[in-house]
Amino acid sequence: MRKLSVFVFVLAAACGGDDGGSAIDAPEAIDAPIDADPTTLPHFSFFVTSLKALQELSGNPMGFGGDLRFGETGPGAGLRGADKLCATIAERSMPGAGAKQWRAFLSASNDGNGNVVHAIQRIGPGPWYDRLGRMLAPDVASMMGIRPAGGDATIKNDFPNEDGVLNHNPDGTGNVDNHDMLTGTNLQGMFEGPTRTCLDWTANAGDEALEGEPRVGHSWPRGNTGMINSWMSSLIESGCAPGVSLIEMGPPDPNSNTVGSGGGYGGFYCFALIP
């Protein structure tokens, strides 16, 4: 495969500590919606978390890896932290949008109360729109294919980030290999298994025997046909450690232990329950 002339960073080290959070010197997150009526805002209910946002909020140029607790503690902290990241990033892009009840598209073995979590059941009924008001899909049924159906063709095969910028070329310098998005999810949007969620999104040490290897989807099609193009469930990444790889290097590196070795940075999808 042809290599693109962009940069690459890979880190196989943990970040975060024993305090239950993975943010380091991060800006303060929003812990509660601001005083706004989200139903009066323009349509904005879907985005891919950008590399820039994850770098800034983690305080780490390699991002969060598989630990998305973001200051949350206790059972279910990974999902709660990921949801808080979604709301925080949405708020940074559109003031007031943090109140829209954001949910990360992530599956997990335990919601904090012993219940399995299926990502497709977290995101509400739809429709979902990007930051520029383009529809991704009208309903859950339309999200169940390899790529979403019934929405704007512009974003079907290149999901936009929180600012509405198509994520395949977010800085305008050329296409980059940044398609792998954490999901822990199978092709039906359901929890795939306990070794595919970085210990329910709380782990980033890169110990594959302990933490497993996360399932990822592709924010833009990576191949010609089939599962490799699935936005929900395309392949398994190398590990849960923080890592950013933006050069076309082929499949995930079996000698790596990062969330980005196959082309990505540990990004994930965010959906709001209010269009």
BAZAPA-450793 format. One line per 8 residues: for each residue x, y, z of C-alpha. Coordinates in nm, 2 decimals, padded with zeros to 4 digits, always signed. Each point is the difference from the previous one (the first is absolute). Layout:
residues N
X,Y,Z | ...
***
This chain:
residues 275
+00.00,+00.00,+00.00 | +00.12,+00.35,-00.07 | +00.11,+00.20,+00.29 | -00.12,+00.36,+00.04 | +00.23,+00.29,+00.08 | -00.15,+00.08,+00.34 | +00.14,-00.04,+00.35 | -00.03,-00.29,+00.24
+00.03,-00.03,+00.38 | -00.03,-00.32,+00.19 | +00.02,-00.03,+00.38 | -00.02,-00.33,+00.18 | -00.02,+00.14,+00.35 | -00.28,+00.05,+00.24 | -00.14,+00.33,+00.10 | -00.23,+00.07,+00.30
+00.04,-00.13,+00.35 | -00.17,-00.15,+00.29 | -00.24,+00.29,+00.04 | -00.25,-00.15,-00.24 | +00.05,+00.26,-00.27 | +00.21,+00.02,-00.31 | +00.02,+00.37,-00.06 | +00.33,+00.17,+00.08
-00.01,+00.38,+00.06 | -00.31,+00.00,-00.21 | -00.24,+00.29,-00.03 | -00.30,-00.02,+00.23 | -00.28,-00.22,-00.13 | -00.36,+00.10,+00.02 | -00.15,-00.20,+00.28 | -00.36,+00.13,-00.06
-00.18,+00.15,-00.30 | +00.03,+00.38,-00.02 | -00.32,+00.21,+00.04 | -00.13,-00.05,-00.35 | -00.30,-00.15,-00.17 | +00.17,-00.25,-00.24 | -00.32,-00.04,-00.21 | +00.04,+00.36,-00.12
+00.35,-00.06,-00.14 | +00.08,-00.09,-00.36 | +00.01,-00.37,-00.09 | +00.32,-00.15,+00.13 | -00.01,-00.36,+00.13 | +00.30,-00.19,-00.15 | +00.37,+00.02,-00.03 | +00.33,-00.18,+00.00
+00.22,+00.12,+00.28 | +00.29,+00.18,-00.16 | +00.37,-00.07,+00.07 | +00.04,+00.36,+00.11 | -00.28,-00.02,+00.26 | +00.13,-00.33,+00.15 | +00.35,+00.14,+00.02 | -00.11,+00.32,+00.17
-00.24,-00.17,+00.25 | +00.24,-00.28,+00.09 | +00.30,+00.23,+00.02 | +00.19,-00.26,-00.20 | +00.10,+00.02,-00.37 | -00.08,-00.37,-00.03 | -00.36,+00.04,+00.14 | -00.18,-00.21,+00.26
+00.06,-00.35,-00.15 | -00.26,-00.24,+00.14 | -00.05,+00.18,+00.33 | -00.29,+00.24,-00.05 | -00.10,+00.05,+00.37 | +00.08,+00.37,-00.02 | -00.01,+00.05,+00.38 | -00.29,-00.24,+00.06
+00.04,-00.28,+00.26 | -00.17,-00.33,+00.09 | -00.19,-00.25,-00.20 | -00.10,+00.13,-00.34 | +00.25,+00.28,+00.01 | +00.13,-00.06,-00.35 | -00.34,+00.05,-00.16 | -00.08,+00.30,+00.22
+00.33,+00.16,-00.08 | -00.04,-00.06,-00.37 | -00.34,+00.16,+00.01 | +00.14,+00.30,+00.19 | +00.27,+00.03,-00.26 | -00.26,+00.01,-00.27 | -00.20,+00.27,+00.18 | +00.32,+00.20,+00.07
+00.12,-00.01,-00.36 | -00.35,+00.09,-00.13 | -00.02,+00.30,+00.23 | +00.34,+00.12,-00.12 | -00.13,+00.00,-00.35 | -00.35,+00.13,+00.05 | -00.08,+00.18,+00.33 | -00.30,-00.16,+00.16
+00.03,-00.33,-00.19 | +00.15,-00.17,+00.30 | -00.36,-00.01,+00.14 | -00.12,-00.24,-00.27 | +00.07,-00.32,+00.19 | +00.29,-00.14,-00.19 | +00.09,-00.37,-00.01 | +00.32,-00.16,-00.13
-00.06,-00.28,-00.24 | +00.17,-00.27,+00.22 | -00.10,-00.34,+00.12 | +00.11,-00.14,+00.34 | -00.05,-00.30,+00.22 | -00.13,+00.20,+00.30 | -00.19,+00.33,+00.01 | +00.08,+00.04,+00.37
-00.30,-00.21,+00.11 | +00.11,-00.33,-00.15 | -00.18,+00.04,-00.33 | +00.16,-00.06,-00.34 | +00.00,+00.32,-00.22 | -00.06,-00.01,-00.37 | +00.11,+00.31,-00.18 | -00.28,+00.01,-00.25
-00.25,+00.02,+00.29 | +00.17,+00.31,+00.15 | -00.05,+00.25,-00.27 | -00.37,+00.07,-00.01 | -00.25,-00.02,-00.29 | +00.16,+00.26,-00.23 | +00.01,+00.18,-00.23 | +00.37,+00.11,+00.04
+00.16,+00.31,-00.15 | +00.36,+00.12,-00.02 | +00.12,+00.34,+00.12 | -00.10,+00.15,-00.34 | -00.35,-00.14,+00.01 | +00.06,-00.29,-00.25 | -00.20,-00.31,+00.08 | +00.20,-00.31,+00.08
-00.30,-00.23,+00.01 | -00.37,+00.04,+00.09 | -00.04,-00.30,+00.24 | +00.16,-00.30,+00.15 | -00.10,-00.23,-00.28 | +00.19,+00.22,-00.24 | +00.32,-00.03,+00.21 | +00.01,-00.38,-00.01
+00.18,-00.04,-00.33 | +00.37,+00.00,-00.08 | -00.05,+00.38,-00.06 | -00.29,+00.21,+00.12 | -00.29,+00.04,-00.24 | -00.26,+00.27,-00.07 | +00.23,+00.29,+00.09 | +00.22,+00.26,-00.18
+00.23,-00.17,-00.25 | +00.28,+00.24,+00.09 | +00.05,-00.15,+00.34 | -00.10,-00.36,-00.05 | +00.35,-00.11,-00.09 | +00.19,+00.26,+00.19 | -00.14,+00.07,+00.35 | +00.06,+00.36,+00.12
+00.16,+00.11,+00.33 | -00.16,+00.23,+00.25 | +00.05,+00.31,-00.22 | -00.16,-00.16,-00.30 | +00.34,-00.06,-00.17 | +00.02,-00.32,-00.19 | +00.24,-00.21,+00.21 | +00.20,-00.16,-00.28
+00.17,+00.33,-00.08 | -00.06,+00.22,+00.31 | +00.29,+00.24,-00.04 | -00.01,+00.03,-00.38 | +00.35,-00.13,-00.05 | -00.11,-00.32,-00.17 | -00.16,-00.33,+00.08 | +00.11,-00.17,+00.32
-00.05,-00.35,+00.13 | -00.22,+00.08,+00.30 | -00.30,-00.23,-00.05 | +00.01,-00.23,+00.31 | -00.26,+00.09,+00.26 | -00.05,-00.18,+00.33 | -00.34,-00.18,+00.03 | +00.04,-00.34,+00.17
-00.29,-00.09,-00.22 | -00.10,-00.27,-00.26 | -00.18,+00.06,-00.33 | -00.34,+00.01,+00.17 | +00.12,+00.28,+00.23 | +00.01,-00.24,+00.30 | +00.27,-00.07,+00.26 | +00.25,-00.23,-00.16
+00.18,-00.14,+00.31 | +00.20,+00.08,+00.31 | +00.34,+00.01,-00.18 | -00.12,+00.27,-00.25 | -00.06,+00.30,+00.23 | +00.32,+00.08,+00.18 | -00.16,-00.12,+00.33 | -00.31,+00.20,-00.07
+00.20,+00.31,-00.11 | +00.20,+00.03,+00.31 | +00.34,-00.13,-00.11 | +00.29,+00.13,-00.20 | +00.32,-00.17,+00.13 | +00.03,-00.21,-00.32 | +00.00,-00.33,+00.18 | -00.18,-00.21,-00.26
-00.03,-00.31,+00.22 | -00.18,+00.20,+00.26 | -00.18,+00.27,-00.20 | -00.07,-00.17,-00.33 | +00.00,+00.16,-00.34 | -00.29,+00.24,-00.08 | -00.24,-00.04,-00.29 | -00.02,+00.30,-00.22
-00.22,+00.13,-00.29 | +00.11,+00.21,-00.30 | -00.11,+00.36,-00.02 | +00.07,-00.02,-00.37 | +00.01,-00.31,-00.22 | +00.34,-00.17,+00.01 | -00.04,-00.26,-00.28 | -00.21,-00.09,-00.30
-00.29,-00.20,+00.15 | -00.11,-00.17,+00.31 | +00.07,+00.02,+00.37 | +00.32,+00.19,-00.04 | -00.23,+00.30,-00.08 | -00.23,-00.03,+00.30 | -00.03,+00.31,+00.21 | -00.09,-00.22,+00.30
+00.22,-00.30,-00.02 | +00.29,-00.04,-00.24 | +00.30,-00.15,+00.18 | +00.19,-00.04,+00.32 | +00.26,+00.25,+00.10 | +00.34,-00.09,+00.15 | -00.06,+00.10,+00.36 | -00.13,+00.26,+00.24
+00.31,+00.23,+00.05 | -00.02,+00.36,-00.13 | +00.13,+00.03,-00.35 | -00.04,+00.21,-00.32 | +00.09,-00.14,-00.34 | -00.10,+00.21,-00.31 | +00.21,-00.17,-00.27 | -00.14,-00.28,-00.21
+00.18,-00.30,+00.14 | -00.25,-00.28,-00.08 | -00.18,-00.19,+00.27 | +00.06,+00.04,+00.38 | +00.35,-00.08,+00.09 | +00.02,-00.33,+00.19 | +00.32,+00.13,+00.18 | -00.18,+00.31,+00.13
-00.24,+00.04,+00.29 | -00.17,+00.33,-00.08 | -00.35,+00.10,-00.10 | +00.15,+00.18,-00.31 | +00.24,-00.25,-00.16 | -00.24,-00.09,-00.29 | -00.07,+00.37,-00.09 | -00.16,+00.22,+00.27
+00.03,+00.16,+00.34 | -00.26,-00.16,+00.23 | -00.29,+00.21,-00.12 | -00.36,-00.10,+00.04 | -00.35,+00.10,-00.11 | -00.23,+00.23,+00.19 | -00.38,+00.02,-00.04 | -00.25,+00.23,+00.17
-00.35,-00.10,+00.11 | -00.13,+00.33,-00.12 | +00.05,+00.07,-00.37
***
